[in-house]
């Protein structure tokens, strides 16, 4: 029987625990959780009929350990649990900016990284996965199965994590921000704000359904007929958006670099 430990039951950690149990990917009795605020771990454990304990208890008793803490807290947790993170265990880090190389330097376990999306809460999120060079095929198969139960897992090169995470993990926030501005612009033209937002949301949902069988360019060509109104709007987007997205990716990269510097400066 495989025991799955979760160190960190904040927003993302709690989503994963709940969804793994709800989908049957992991049985609740095989889950052990811990959190810096013990009450949070107790709450979700009681809710799901799982078990809770300290970080040391989770590390000692679990075969697969999901580390769902802030990047700045990873070193502390790994130092605390070092003696218990043996080569027989798999450590799966969900923390940004803490590389597989960093993980291997601070623990003896097999390692992997996963960057899930909040859309996993609706069983539709993309999860980026990268396996450490000491991971085995069974580790990869296990993670593909688990994250496949709550969305779409993609095995990718770790070197591309940051940009891809902008598309997937940050994507729901970025897309919502763009659609909010779209709706706000319509409200400036006299459309009631709440109605504009509702119309954009409904249209976005319908568009995602169409995109299941269609490329972006294909759908654009179906809507933006030659010489039509949509074509004029598309021209504006194509002219103005490259600079905005270039700045977005740069801002994201700058933040990643700042966090990495803070991690390096830790004892």
C-alpha positions, 0 to 999 in steps of 0.5 A: 500500500502506497502512502501519499504525504502532503506537506503544505495544505494551503490553497494549491495543496488542499485542492490537490488533496481534495481532487485526488480523493474525489476522483478516486486517484488516491484513497483518503486512508492512504493520505497523510497531511501536514501544514505550518498551521496545524489547524489547517491540516487537521481541518482537511484531514477530518473533512476527507477522513485522511490523517494528519501529523507533523512534517517529520511524521509525513516524511517518515511514513509516506512513500510519495511526498508532495511538497506544496510550500512557498519557494522560500520555505523549501530549504527549511522543510528539506533540512528538517526532513533530510534524514527521512527522505531516503532513496526509496521515496519520491519527493514531488515539489510543487514550488516554483523556482526551486530546480530539480538540481536544487532538490537533489542537493538537499535530499536523497529521495528520487525527485520530480517537479509538477506545476499544476493549475487552479483549473485542476479544481474543475478537473481541467487544469494543465499540469507541467511535469519534469522528472529528476535524473534519479527518477524511475519509470514507475514514478513518471507513470504514477504522476501521469496517472494522478494528474491525469485524473484531475486534468491534463499532464504534460511531461516537459523540459524543466528549462521551459517551466517558467514560460510554460507556467505563464501559459498554464499555471498563471494562464487562468489569471492572465486570461481573466485579467484580459477578459475583465479589461475587455468587458470594462472597455465595453462598459465605457461605451455604455453597456452595464458593467455586470452585463458586459462581464456576463456576456464575455464570460458566456462567450469565453465558455463557448469559445473554449468549446469550439477550440477543442476541435479548432486551432486559434488561427482556424477559429479566427478565420471562421469569425473574421471574414475578409473585409468584415468588422471582426477583421478590423478588430483582429488587426488592432490586437495583432498590432498592439498585443506583441509589446504587451505580452513581451512586457508580461513575460519579462515581468514574470521572468524578473520576478522568478529571478528575484525569488531565485536570488532570495533562495540562493541567499538563504543559509 
